[in-house]
C-alpha cells in the first residue's frame, strides 16, 4: 500500500504509512466482566434495596429512567428450586458470590438481587423453565453476555436470571450459501473465528465482541461497525427459534433468503430485548471474507469537513467501503489519559476511521489512493495514516473501539445512543456542551457516521442527580425536534423505556403493548424494560 503515497507529493508529507517498524501501543484484549463489582443486597432486602438504588442520593423524585415499583410476581420457594435443580442438575446457581456478576450490568449502574441463575443447554430446557415460571407467575430475566448499556440485561429486583451462556453450539454452516445456524449463547468473536477459518465473516462487528452473545445481539438489534456495508440484523438474520412465555417453542429457524408466506414473525423478536420471547437459536447470512482490507485514520479541522469527506468517500470508494466512524478530540484525550494510547497522527478536532474491504488488493489500493489524494488536495483532511497489516489495523481500530473503555475511567458516565439525520449528529454534542456548561466533567461524541448514529457520553466525578436532571429530558427533546431516535442500537431497556414517546407515536406504543399482552399475558419476560410504565 505504501506505493500509493509515492505518486502524490502532497500525501507524502501529510500521511504516514504504518509500516513494520512503526506501531501504536498494542491494545490488550478486553473482555467485559463485572466480577469485581461489589456484592448485591441480601435476599430479604431485595425489594427495598433495589428500589433505593434507583433513587437520587438526595432523596429526590425518581427519574423516568429509574425503576418502577416491584410488580406482584411470586417469590421463589424451595419447591421452585427443587424443580429447577431436577431439570438443570449442577446448573441451578444459588451461591450469592457466583450470582454477583449476573446481577450487575457492565456499567455498574443497575443492580438486581436475583437469588437464582439458571443455565440451560437446550431449547427444551428453556421451554420447561418458562412453562413452569409462567404457571407460577415467576418473573424471568433473559441474559446473554451482559454487555448492554441501558439496564436491559440484568434483573431490576429478584427476577430469575436465565442465562444462555451454555447454549453455545454451532449447529450448521453452509459453505456455499454462507448461512450459519447456531445457538443463541455463541459469543460473537468465537463465531467470527469459526467463520474466518472457512473464508467467511460475521456481518456484525462490535467492540464487545469478546463477550456479547449472538442471541443478545439479535434481541437488541445491535448495529455495530459494519452496518454501513452489510446492513442491520433485520436484513441478515434469516430465521429464529424462540421460546414464548408459556414455554411454546416457535420454530422460525429458516435458512431461506426468500420466503414470502405470511407474516415475517422473526422481526417481532429482533430488537424486542427479551420481552416477547427468549431467542434460543439464530440463522444468519454471512459475507465472504475480504481478501484485501485497509484501514485509514484521518484528521479533520471541522465536522463540516468530516461530512464532506464522507460524501467523497462514498462516491470514490463505493462498493469497497465497509466502515466510516468518527471520534472527537475529547475522546482522543480520554484514550491518551486513561488507556495510554498515543495519537497516531497530529492533534485534530475530529478523527475518522475508514475501512475498505474488497477482493482485489491492486484495485482497492488504486481506489483508496485516488480518494486520499482528492481528500488531501481539497484540504478536507489535514493528516492521516494507513494500515494494511493485521496488527496495525487492530491498533488503528482500537482508537475507536476502546473509547467506551476509556470513559469508564473518567467517572460516572451518562450514555446516550442517538440516531439523527447525518448532517446534525454532532450538533447535539455541541449544544449539550453549551447547555451543561461546567456542570459536566466531559461531554464527548463518537459513532457511526455511515448510519447517522452518535454516541453522546457525559461524565461527572460521581453520580449526580442534578446533572441528570439537566441532561434529561433536554437530550430527548432535542432529538425529537431534529426528527431522530432516542435509541439507535442499544435498545430502551430499563433506563430509556419511558422516553419511547419521543420517537414513537402513541398508537404505535399501544400496539406494542397489545402484542406484549398477547405473547406474554402475565408479563413475566424481562419486566420493567422496553415499554413505558404507563401506555397512553
RODO-2510 file (C-alpha; in nm, 4 decimals, decimal comma):
residues 536
     n   res          X          Y          Z
     1     x     0,0000     0,0000     0,0000
     2     x     0,2936     0,2369     0,0576
     3     x     0,3291     0,2897    -0,3149
     4     x     0,0063     0,4876    -0,3346
     5     x     0,1656     0,7752    -0,1476
     6     x     0,4714     0,7920    -0,3699
     7     x     0,2581     0,9215    -0,6548
     8     x     0,1392     1,2354    -0,4719
     9     x     0,3820     1,4780    -0,3103
    10     x     0,1055     1,6289    -0,1008
    11     x     0,0301     1,2954     0,0583
    12     x     0,3904     1,2067     0,1285
    13     x     0,4281     1,4908     0,3752
    14     x     0,0903     1,4606     0,5398
    15     x     0,0157     1,0881     0,5533
    16     x     0,2312     0,8426     0,7410
    17     x     0,2149     0,4769     0,6466
    18     x     0,2206     0,2303     0,9329
    19     x     0,4993     0,0021     0,8184
    20     x     0,6667    -0,2881     1,0013
    21     x     0,8846    -0,0579     1,2107
    22     x     0,6103     0,1832     1,3119
    23     x     0,3410     0,0866     1,5604
    24     x     0,0943     0,2113     1,8120
    25     x     0,0885     0,0593     2,1556
    26     x    -0,0968    -0,2676     2,1159
    27     x    -0,4334    -0,2756     2,2881
    28     x    -0,4944    -0,5585     2,5259
    29     x    -0,7887    -0,7844     2,4616
    30     x    -1,0789    -0,6655     2,6739
    31     x    -1,3493    -0,8988     2,7952
    32     x    -1,6404    -0,7218     2,9509
    33     x    -1,6572    -0,8541     3,3034
    34     x    -1,8404    -0,7469     3,6162
    35     x    -1,6729    -0,9904     3,8532
    36     x    -1,5176    -0,7090     4,0555
    37     x    -1,8466    -0,5362     4,1315
    38     x    -1,9484    -0,5018     4,4971
    39     x    -2,1881    -0,7589     4,6377
    40     x    -2,5611    -0,7053     4,5975
    41     x    -2,8099    -0,6713     4,8792
    42     x    -2,9232    -0,9780     5,0682
    43     x    -3,2363    -1,1648     4,9634
    44     x    -3,4585    -1,0394     5,2455
    45     x    -3,3930    -0,6829     5,1347
    46     x    -3,4386    -0,7401     4,7627
    47     x    -3,7413    -0,5179     4,7049
    48     x    -3,6362    -0,2301     4,9289
    49     x    -3,2660    -0,2352     4,8432
    50     x    -3,3207    -0,2427     4,4666
    51     x    -3,5665     0,0431     4,4928
    52     x    -3,3195     0,2594     4,6841
    53     x    -3,0543     0,2064     4,4225
    54     x    -3,2816     0,3788     4,1723
    55     x    -3,3471     0,6915     4,3788
    56     x    -3,1346     1,0056     4,3773
    57     x    -2,8805     1,0260     4,6573
    58     x    -3,0544     1,3364     4,7904
    59     x    -3,3896     1,1599     4,8122
    60     x    -3,5202     1,3483     4,5101
    61     x    -3,8109     1,2334     4,2962
    62     x    -3,7443     0,9197     4,0947
    63     x    -3,6497     0,9952     3,7346
    64     x    -3,8429     0,8381     3,4426
    65     x    -3,5249     0,6395     3,3730
    66     x    -3,5271     0,4745     3,7149
    67     x    -3,7062     0,1592     3,8274
    68     x    -4,0793     0,1433     3,8966
    69     x    -4,2229    -0,0339     4,1989
    70     x    -4,1895    -0,4118     4,2020
    71     x    -4,4820    -0,5830     4,0300
    72     x    -4,6742    -0,8573     4,2164
    73     x    -4,4789    -1,1544     4,0865
    74     x    -4,4376    -1,4609     4,3044
    75     x    -4,1218    -1,5025     4,5097
    76     x    -3,9120    -1,8131     4,4655
    77     x    -3,9642    -2,1013     4,7096
    78     x    -3,7731    -2,4160     4,7993
    79     x    -4,0197    -2,6120     4,5862
    80     x    -3,9291    -2,3931     4,2880
    81     x    -3,5599    -2,4528     4,3469
    82     x    -3,6190    -2,8270     4,3698
    83     x    -3,7892    -2,8211     4,0283
    84     x    -3,5078    -2,6240     3,8658
    85     x    -3,2396    -2,8462     4,0185
    86     x    -3,4180    -3,1524     3,8851
    87     x    -3,4217    -3,0345     3,5236
    88     x    -3,0852    -2,8496     3,5460
    89     x    -2,8622    -3,0634     3,7710
    90     x    -2,5492    -2,8676     3,8601
    91     x    -2,6707    -2,5703     3,6561
    92     x    -2,9043    -2,4053     3,9068
    93     x    -2,6873    -2,1446     4,0758
    94     x    -2,7851    -2,0004     4,4143
    95     x    -2,4456    -1,9053     4,5572
    96     x    -2,4529    -1,5230     4,6031
    97     x    -2,0863    -1,4938     4,5057
    98     x    -2,1498    -1,6722     4,1753
    99     x    -2,4645    -1,4672     4,1157
   100     x    -2,2852    -1,1375     4,1717
   101     x    -2,1642    -1,0646     3,8186
   102     x    -2,5010    -1,1572     3,6686
   103     x    -2,6886    -0,9199     3,8989
   104     x    -2,4988    -0,6071     3,7915
   105     x    -2,4720    -0,4511     3,4480
   106     x    -2,1394    -0,3727     3,2797
   107     x    -2,1645    -0,0004     3,3599
   108     x    -2,2269    -0,0858     3,7280
   109     x    -2,5298     0,1412     3,7145
   110     x    -2,8112    -0,1135     3,7628
   111     x    -2,8078    -0,3800     4,0333
   112     x    -3,0648    -0,6525     4,0809
   113     x    -3,0956    -0,9014     4,3632
   114     x    -3,1824    -1,2285     4,1950
   115     x    -3,1352    -1,5383     4,4059
   116     x    -3,1271    -1,7868     4,1171
   117     x    -2,9250    -1,8186     3,7979
   118     x    -3,0393    -2,0907     3,5553
   119     x    -2,8031    -2,2175     3,2843
   120     x    -2,9917    -2,4308     3,0311
   121     x    -2,8127    -2,6033     2,7452
   122     x    -3,1049    -2,6855     2,5167
   123     x    -3,4201    -2,5276     2,3810
   124     x    -3,6258    -2,7943     2,5578
   125     x    -3,4790    -2,6922     2,8930
   126     x    -3,5648    -2,3272     2,8245
   127     x    -3,9169    -2,4372     2,7351
   128     x    -3,9565    -2,6285     3,0614
   129     x    -3,8260    -2,3326     3,2616
   130     x    -4,0614    -2,0798     3,1050
   131     x    -4,3629    -2,3095     3,1190
   132     x    -4,3040    -2,3553     3,4918
   133     x    -4,2314    -1,9877     3,5618
   134     x    -4,5423    -1,8814     3,3722
   135     x    -4,7578    -2,1206     3,5752
   136     x    -4,6043    -1,9897     3,8992
   137     x    -4,6030    -1,6214     3,7960
   138     x    -4,2251    -1,6007     3,8426
   139     x    -4,0537    -1,3184     3,6534
   140     x    -3,7606    -1,4108     3,4278
   141     x    -3,4659    -1,2025     3,3120
   142     x    -3,3085    -1,3488     2,9937
   143     x    -2,9350    -1,2774     2,9856
   144     x    -2,6642    -1,3211     2,7240
   145     x    -2,3184    -1,1706     2,7641
   146     x    -2,4476    -0,8904     2,9908
   147     x    -2,2788    -0,6172     2,7853
   148     x    -2,5875    -0,3974     2,7471
   149     x    -2,5754    -0,0270     2,8268
   150     x    -2,9399     0,0532     2,9143
   151     x    -3,0052    -0,1855     3,2034
   152     x    -3,1896    -0,4378     2,9895
   153     x    -2,9762    -0,7421     3,0649
   154     x    -2,9894    -0,7597     3,4458
   155     x    -3,2701    -0,8021     3,6977
   156     x    -3,4329    -0,4939     3,8436
   157     x    -3,5486    -0,6828     4,1517
   158     x    -3,5458    -1,0587     4,2174
   159     x    -3,6270    -1,1910     3,8691
   160     x    -3,4847    -1,5332     3,7871
   161     x    -3,1825    -1,4970     3,5595
   162     x    -3,1990    -1,7274     3,2580
   163     x    -2,8508    -1,7344     3,1066
   164     x    -2,7802    -1,8578     2,7525
   165     x    -2,4064    -1,8952     2,8237
   166     x    -2,4102    -2,2755     2,7859
   167     x    -2,6167    -2,2650     2,4675
   168     x    -2,3041    -2,2096     2,2632
   169     x    -2,3060    -2,4699     1,9877
   170     x    -2,2753    -2,4032     1,6170
   171     x    -2,5463    -2,6167     1,4580
   172     x    -2,4776    -2,5930     1,0838
   173     x    -2,2825    -2,3901     0,8313
   174     x    -2,3430    -2,3965     0,4571
   175     x    -2,0153    -2,3063     0,2863
   176     x    -2,1942    -2,2425    -0,0440
   177     x    -2,4616    -2,0006     0,0738
   178     x    -2,2681    -1,8677     0,3740
   179     x    -2,5617    -1,9315     0,6097
   180     x    -2,4698    -2,0061     0,9715
   181     x    -2,7105    -2,1585     1,2231
   182     x    -2,6132    -2,1557     1,5897
   183     x    -2,7458    -2,1450     1,9430
   184     x    -2,8119    -1,8047     2,0962
   185     x    -2,5299    -1,8234     2,3514
   186     x    -2,2465    -1,8286     2,0973
   187     x    -2,0028    -1,5442     2,1615
   188     x    -1,9773    -1,3136     1,8619
   189     x    -1,5984    -1,3266     1,8459
   190     x    -1,5989    -1,7075     1,8553
   191     x    -1,8376    -1,7111     1,5601
   192     x    -1,6045    -1,4740     1,3782
   193     x    -1,3059    -1,7050     1,4371
   194     x    -1,5074    -2,0059     1,3191
   195     x    -1,6152    -1,8309     1,0003
   196     x    -1,2751    -1,6822     0,9180
   197     x    -1,1294    -2,0326     0,9107
   198     x    -1,3859    -2,1066     0,6395
   199     x    -1,3237    -1,7851     0,4435
   200     x    -1,6333    -1,6038     0,5734
   201     x    -1,7005    -1,3304     0,8305
   202     x    -1,9876    -1,2250     1,0546
   203     x    -2,1874    -0,9317     0,9162
   204     x    -2,1805    -0,7803     1,2648
   205     x    -1,8784    -0,6390     1,4483
   206     x    -1,8867    -0,4754     1,7930
   207     x    -1,6382    -0,3517     2,0472
   208     x    -1,7915    -0,6020     2,2932
   209     x    -1,7478    -0,8958     2,0552
   210     x    -1,5333    -1,0876     2,3047
   211     x    -1,8242    -1,1151     2,5481
   212     x    -2,1572    -1,0474     2,3779
   213     x    -2,3807    -1,3331     2,2603
   214     x    -2,5409    -1,3521     1,9181
   215     x    -2,8812    -1,4009     2,0820
   216     x    -2,8366    -1,0789     2,2774
   217     x    -2,7178    -0,9024     1,9623
   218     x    -3,0369    -1,0062     1,7845
   219     x    -3,2589    -0,9266     2,0852
   220     x    -3,1282    -0,5697     2,0884
   221     x    -3,0864    -0,5381     1,7094
   222     x    -2,7237    -0,4362     1,7657
   223     x    -2,5793    -0,2201     1,4883
   224     x    -2,2026    -0,2068     1,5220
   225     x    -1,9196    -0,1095     1,2928
   226     x    -2,0166    -0,2860     0,9697
   227     x    -2,3773    -0,1761     0,9289
   228     x    -2,2805     0,0673     0,6507
   229     x    -2,1632    -0,2256     0,4393
   230     x    -2,3733    -0,5241     0,5490
   231     x    -2,6954    -0,3613     0,6778
   232     x    -2,8669    -0,4348     1,0098
   233     x    -2,9564    -0,7667     1,1667
   234     x    -3,3089    -0,7183     1,0389
   235     x    -3,1647    -0,7857     0,6952
   236     x    -2,9026    -1,0521     0,7699
   237     x    -3,0939    -1,2696     1,0202
   238     x    -3,2856    -1,5273     0,8167
   239     x    -3,4506    -1,7231     1,0944
   240     x    -3,5008    -1,7566     1,4682
   241     x    -3,6035    -2,0180     1,7183
   242     x    -3,7837    -1,8548     2,0099
   243     x    -3,9395    -1,9859     2,3302
   244     x    -4,2504    -1,7918     2,4291
   245     x    -4,3563    -1,7070     2,7827
   246     x    -4,5792    -2,0134     2,8148
   247     x    -4,2997    -2,2485     2,7049
   248     x    -4,4214    -2,2873     2,3471
   249     x    -4,1309    -2,3216     2,1011
   250     x    -4,1742    -2,1059     1,7921
   251     x    -3,9713    -2,2572     1,5092
   252     x    -3,8982    -1,9861     1,2534
   253     x    -3,5411    -2,1058     1,2033
   254     x    -3,5494    -2,0692     0,8263
   255     x    -3,2332    -2,0656     0,6164
   256     x    -3,4099    -1,9289     0,3096
   257     x    -3,3224    -1,5848     0,1780
   258     x    -3,6676    -1,5523     0,0219
   259     x    -3,9843    -1,6637     0,1988
   260     x    -4,2973    -1,4598     0,1400
   261     x    -4,5506    -1,6846     0,3142
   262     x    -4,7466    -1,4878     0,5694
   263     x    -4,6152    -1,2515     0,8340
   264     x    -4,2411    -1,2322     0,8983
   265     x    -4,2692    -1,3242     1,2663
   266     x    -3,8960    -1,3211     1,3384
   267     x    -3,8969    -0,9417     1,3026
   268     x    -4,1128    -0,9189     1,6166
   269     x    -3,8308    -1,0625     1,8257
   270     x    -3,5385    -0,8754     1,6668
   271     x    -3,4929    -0,5720     1,8905
   272     x    -3,7601    -0,6750     2,1435
   273     x    -3,4988    -0,7095     2,4220
   274     x    -3,6278    -1,0419     2,5535
   275     x    -3,9717    -0,9040     2,6400
   276     x    -4,1660    -1,1164     2,3889
   277     x    -3,9717    -1,4428     2,3957
   278     x    -3,6312    -1,5982     2,4593
   279     x    -3,4252    -1,6453     2,1442
   280     x    -3,2572    -1,9859     2,1533
   281     x    -3,1158    -2,0206     1,8001
   282     x    -3,0316    -1,7958     1,5057
   283     x    -2,9658    -1,8440     1,1354
   284     x    -2,7713    -1,5612     0,9759
   285     x    -2,6369    -1,4796     0,6304
   286     x    -2,2597    -1,4263     0,6386
   287     x    -2,0493    -1,2493     0,3728
   288     x    -1,7262    -1,3855     0,2262
   289     x    -1,4051    -1,2861     0,3985
   290     x    -1,2444    -0,9987     0,2055
   291     x    -0,9023    -1,0630     0,0528
   292     x    -0,7964    -0,7006     0,0852
   293     x    -0,8540    -0,4865     0,3952
   294     x    -0,7250    -0,1350     0,4541
   295     x    -0,7864     0,0990     0,7458
   296     x    -0,7298     0,4739     0,7245
   297     x    -0,7126     0,7080     1,0231
   298     x    -0,7614     1,0727     0,9250
   299     x    -0,7895     1,4095     1,0975
   300     x    -1,0268     1,6968     1,0125
   301     x    -1,0476     2,0540     1,1356
   302     x    -1,4282     2,0812     1,1302
   303     x    -1,7257     1,8476     1,1349
   304     x    -1,8408     2,0024     0,8082
   305     x    -1,5147     1,8853     0,6512
   306     x    -1,5722     1,5421     0,8042
   307     x    -1,9149     1,5199     0,6380
   308     x    -1,7734     1,6309     0,3045
   309     x    -1,5061     1,3626     0,3422
   310     x    -1,7837     1,1092     0,3981
   311     x    -1,9598     1,2203     0,0810
   312     x    -1,6358     1,1991    -0,1147
   313     x    -1,5592     0,8608     0,0404
   314     x    -1,8930     0,7079    -0,0570
   315     x    -1,8608     0,8360    -0,4092
   316     x    -1,5000     0,7297    -0,4718
   317     x    -1,4720     0,4082    -0,2687
   318     x    -1,8172     0,2769    -0,3469
   319     x    -1,8509    -0,0988    -0,3076
   320     x    -1,5304    -0,1479    -0,1052
   321     x    -1,6286     0,0939     0,1750
   322     x    -1,7146    -0,1086     0,4852
   323     x    -1,6971     0,1424     0,7738
   324     x    -1,6831     0,5172     0,8345
   325     x    -1,6506     0,6028     1,2036
   326     x    -1,5630     0,9205     1,3904
   327     x    -1,4482     1,0429     1,7300
   328     x    -1,3791     1,3924     1,8594
   329     x    -1,0670     1,5344     2,0227
   330     x    -1,2175     1,4869     2,3685
   331     x    -1,2394     1,1125     2,3024
   332     x    -0,8771     1,1127     2,1929
   333     x    -0,7776     1,2867     2,5155
   334     x    -0,9539     1,0156     2,7180
   335     x    -0,7720     0,7435     2,5200
   336     x    -0,4406     0,9186     2,5839
   337     x    -0,5045     0,9838     2,9532
   338     x    -0,6734     0,6661     3,0727
   339     x    -0,5512     0,3951     2,8334
   340     x    -0,2156     0,5490     2,7351
   341     x    -0,2964     0,5042     2,3662
   342     x    -0,0896     0,7541     2,1638
   343     x    -0,2477     0,9588     1,8877
   344     x    -0,1187     0,8055     1,5594
   345     x    -0,1438     1,1413     1,3786
   346     x    -0,1239     1,5125     1,4603
   347     x    -0,3830     1,6553     1,7004
   348     x    -0,7102     1,7474     1,5280
   349     x    -1,0618     1,8443     1,6403
   350     x    -1,2092     1,5356     1,4686
   351     x    -1,0835     1,1924     1,3667
   352     x    -1,2148     0,9437     1,1118
   353     x    -1,1674     0,5672     1,0871
   354     x    -1,2344     0,4348     0,7369
   355     x    -1,2215     0,0671     0,6478
   356     x    -1,2238    -0,0772     0,2980
   357     x    -1,2780    -0,4453     0,2242
   358     x    -1,2603    -0,5992    -0,1197
   359     x    -1,1379    -0,8899    -0,3280
   360     x    -0,8524    -0,7298    -0,5260
   361     x    -0,5665    -0,5535    -0,3421
   362     x    -0,4496    -0,3687    -0,6542
   363     x    -0,7968    -0,2451    -0,7432
   364     x    -0,8707    -0,1443    -0,3824
   365     x    -0,5354     0,0290    -0,3466
   366     x    -0,5924     0,2367    -0,6587
   367     x    -0,9348     0,3479    -0,5405
   368     x    -0,8044     0,4317    -0,1950
   369     x    -0,5116     0,6264    -0,3416
   370     x    -0,7431     0,8348    -0,5581
   371     x    -0,9693     0,9098    -0,2620
   372     x    -0,6829     1,0087    -0,0316
   373     x    -0,5232     1,2293    -0,2944
   374     x    -0,8521     1,4109    -0,3543
   375     x    -0,9224     1,4466     0,0194
   376     x    -0,5772     1,5950     0,0814
   377     x    -0,5653     1,8279    -0,2172
   378     x    -0,9165     1,9517    -0,1339
   379     x    -0,7967     2,0268     0,2230
   380     x    -1,0768     1,8153     0,3697
   381     x    -0,8285     1,6253     0,5879
   382     x    -0,5114     1,7594     0,7449
   383     x    -0,3265     1,4437     0,8463
   384     x    -0,3625     1,0684     0,8343
   385     x    -0,2132     0,7233     0,8362
   386     x    -0,2939     0,3947     0,6622
   387     x    -0,2611     0,0337     0,7779
   388     x    -0,2786    -0,2877     0,5764
   389     x    -0,1168    -0,5335     0,8193
   390     x    -0,3475    -0,7119     1,0632
   391     x    -0,1816    -0,5860     1,3822
   392     x    -0,1633    -0,2271     1,2587
   393     x    -0,5273    -0,2474     1,1538
   394     x    -0,6245    -0,3632     1,5040
   395     x    -0,4217    -0,0805     1,6565
   396     x    -0,5997     0,1817     1,4496
   397     x    -0,9397     0,0303     1,5214
   398     x    -0,8616     0,0401     1,8934
   399     x    -0,8739     0,4193     1,8752
   400     x    -1,2445     0,3890     1,8042
   401     x    -1,3411     0,0652     1,9772
   402     x    -1,1840     0,1460     2,3149
   403     x    -1,3488     0,4842     2,3706
   404     x    -1,6189     0,3159     2,5813
   405     x    -1,3499     0,1558     2,7967
   406     x    -1,1703     0,4888     2,8397
   407     x    -1,4938     0,6522     2,9538
   408     x    -1,5292     0,4029     3,2401
   409     x    -1,2111     0,5505     3,3905
   410     x    -1,3374     0,9097     3,3701
   411     x    -1,6043     0,8911     3,6388
   412     x    -1,9778     0,8195     3,6285
   413     x    -2,0970     0,8160     3,2681
   414     x    -2,4353     0,9150     3,1282
   415     x    -2,4663     0,7426     2,7911
   416     x    -2,6961     0,8314     2,5015
   417     x    -2,7261     0,6338     2,1791
   418     x    -2,8937     0,8722     1,9357
   419     x    -2,9883     0,8375     1,5695
   420     x    -3,0189     1,1604     1,3708
   421     x    -3,0035     1,2952     1,0173
   422     x    -2,6321     1,2694     0,9368
   423     x    -2,5818     1,6425     0,8883
   424     x    -2,6711     1,7250     1,2502
   425     x    -2,5343     1,4326     1,4535
   426     x    -2,2515     1,6352     1,6105
   427     x    -2,4627     1,9445     1,6712
   428     x    -2,6206     1,7536     1,9589
   429     x    -2,2795     1,7235     2,1254
   430     x    -2,2051     2,0928     2,0707
   431     x    -2,5436     2,2043     2,2044
   432     x    -2,5171     1,9723     2,5053
   433     x    -2,1773     2,1215     2,5974
   434     x    -2,3256     2,4705     2,5800
   435     x    -2,6342     2,3625     2,7744
   436     x    -2,4398     2,1983     3,0597
   437     x    -2,1520     2,4444     3,0842
   438     x    -1,9167     2,3445     3,3655
   439     x    -2,1646     2,1094     3,5334
   440     x    -2,0174     1,8093     3,3478
   441     x    -1,6595     1,6851     3,3614
   442     x    -1,6553     1,5849     2,9924
   443     x    -1,9036     1,5824     2,7049
   444     x    -1,7803     1,3671     2,4170
   445     x    -1,9159     1,2356     2,0898
   446     x    -1,8239     0,9438     1,8663
   447     x    -2,0067     0,6947     1,6491
   448     x    -2,1167     0,5723     1,3097
   449     x    -2,1349     0,8492     1,0501
   450     x    -2,2444     0,5993     0,7853
   451     x    -2,5762     0,5359     0,9590
   452     x    -2,6304     0,8636     1,1438
   453     x    -2,5633     0,7272     1,4919
   454     x    -2,3861     0,9396     1,7532
   455     x    -2,2866     0,8127     2,0974
   456     x    -2,3143     1,1089     2,3318
   457     x    -2,1357     1,0491     2,6627
   458     x    -2,1304     1,2827     2,9607
   459     x    -1,9089     1,2188     3,2620
   460     x    -1,9030     1,3521     3,6169
   461     x    -1,6861     1,2584     3,9163
   462     x    -1,9785     1,0733     4,0778
   463     x    -2,3435     1,0010     4,0088
   464     x    -2,5112     1,3407     4,0079
   465     x    -2,8945     1,3671     4,0115
   466     x    -2,8778     1,7407     3,9409
   467     x    -2,6647     1,6800     3,6318
   468     x    -2,9012     1,4056     3,5160
   469     x    -3,1940     1,6454     3,5539
   470     x    -3,0104     1,8930     3,3320
   471     x    -2,9403     1,6267     3,0675
   472     x    -3,2848     1,4675     3,0624
   473     x    -3,5252     1,5407     2,9081
   474     x    -3,3179     1,8038     2,7185
   475     x    -3,1359     1,5379     2,5167
   476     x    -3,4607     1,3635     2,4194
   477     x    -3,6449     1,6857     2,3377
   478     x    -3,3526     1,7933     2,1184
   479     x    -3,3563     1,4571     1,9431
   480     x    -3,7308     1,4670     1,8795
   481     x    -3,7078     1,8232     1,7481
   482     x    -3,4490     1,7079     1,4946
   483     x    -3,6545     1,4008     1,3910
   484     x    -3,4184     1,1487     1,5483
   485     x    -3,4487     0,8351     1,7604
   486     x    -3,3665     0,8155     2,1322
   487     x    -3,2171     0,4701     2,0775
   488     x    -3,0243     0,3893     1,7613
   489     x    -2,8804     0,0491     1,8533
   490     x    -2,8606    -0,0029     2,2316
   491     x    -3,2318    -0,0571     2,2892
   492     x    -3,4509     0,1033     2,5566
   493     x    -3,4029    -0,1409     2,8434
   494     x    -3,4814    -0,0076     3,1886
   495     x    -3,3234     0,3347     3,1530
   496     x    -3,4898     0,4593     2,8352
   497     x    -3,8275     0,2837     2,8411
   498     x    -4,0270     0,5881     2,9477
   499     x    -3,8732     0,8049     2,6754
   500     x    -4,0156     0,5955     2,3899
   501     x    -4,2779     0,8606     2,3099
   502     x    -4,0047     1,0962     2,1897
   503     x    -3,9542     0,8559     1,8981
   504     x    -4,2780     0,6608     1,8586
   505     x    -4,6400     0,7690     1,8191
   506     x    -4,8811     0,6713     2,0965
   507     x    -5,0755     0,4492     1,8549
   508     x    -4,7591     0,2523     1,7802
   509     x    -4,6769     0,2123     2,1506
   510     x    -5,0303     0,0916     2,2240
   511     x    -4,9953    -0,1708     1,9523
   512     x    -4,6643    -0,2801     2,1055
   513     x    -4,8436    -0,3164     2,4385
   514     x    -5,1123    -0,5291     2,2755
   515     x    -4,8507    -0,7562     2,1196
   516     x    -4,6774    -0,7918     2,4572
   517     x    -5,0075    -0,8753     2,6268
   518     x    -5,0878    -1,1381     2,3633
   519     x    -4,7497    -1,3155     2,3735
   520     x    -4,6804    -1,2702     2,7456
   521     x    -5,0155    -1,2147     2,9263
   522     x    -4,8626    -1,2316     3,2745
   523     x    -4,5718    -1,0062     3,1818
   524     x    -4,3061    -1,2416     3,3221
   525     x    -4,0467    -1,1843     3,0469
   526     x    -3,7937    -0,9119     3,1273
   527     x    -4,0382    -0,6910     3,3179
   528     x    -3,9785    -0,3162     3,3632
   529     x    -3,7981    -0,2998     3,0267
   530     x    -3,8595    -0,1574     2,6776
   531     x    -4,2232    -0,0473     2,7133
   532     x    -4,3197     0,2551     2,9255
   533     x    -4,4682     0,2165     3,2714
   534     x    -4,7948     0,3742     3,1574
   535     x    -4,9044     0,3165     2,7987
   536     x    -5,1041     0,6154     2,6743
***
